């Protein structure tokens, strides 16, 4: 958990550093998102004593602007996911 927190902190820190000139290119990150999800079998629908599960999920999103065409805006979303 400490490694993930350190990675996210460094990612946000380095992504906010910019020079005076704007970068033109395909893979310039415009927005970054992080999602943590914790699921278990405490559900009234799946109340079975013989079956048990637990899941942790971490997702990291990076949004890149690809361009515009008429009134449409195109984005590329890169998503990294780790399940445990």
N, C-alpha and C positions, 0 to 999 in steps of 0.2 A: 504494500500500500504506500510505503514511503517513496519507493522508486517511481510509482505512477504519479504521485503528487509532485515530485521533483521534475519529472519529465514535462508535466503540464505547466508548471511554473516557468521552466526554461523556454518552452514553446511560446507561451504568451509574452514572455520578456523579449525574446529575439524577434518575434513577429511584429512587435510594436516599434522596433528600431527602423527608421527609414532615413534616407539621405534627402537632400534638397531636390534632387531630380526624381521625377516619378519614373518607375520602371515600366517599360512596355514589353510585353511578352505574353506567352500563353499560360504559364504556371505561376502567376502572382496571387498569393493567398489574400483574399479580401476579408473573410470572416472565418472564425474558428469556433467550434462547438465541442462540448464534452457531455457525455451521458453516462450515468451509473445506474444500473438496475439490479435489484435484489428480488428474487422470486423463491417461494417455497410452497409446500403442499398444504398450507393452511387455507383451504378453500372449501366452501360448503358443497360445491358441485363434485369435487373429486375427494370425498371423505372416505378414503380406503386405508385400513390399517396395514395392509400387506404391501402397499406401494408408498414410497417416499422419495422426494426429490428436493434439491436445492440448487439454485443457479445464481451466479454473479456475472454481470455483463458490463463491460467497459467499452464505450465507443468514443472515437475521436473523429470529428468531421472537419474537413477543410473545404471552403467554398471558393471557387475561382470563377471570375467573370470571363466568358469566352467572347462576348461581343453582343451587338444588337443587330436586328434586321427589321426594318420598319418599326413597328411598335412592340416587337418581341425582344426579350432579353434572355440570353442563353448563359447558363452557369454549369460548371463542372463540379460535382460534389465527390470528393474522395473520402471514403469512410474506412477507418481501421477498427477492427472489432476483436475483443478478447473475451472468451467465455471460460468460466471455471466452474 
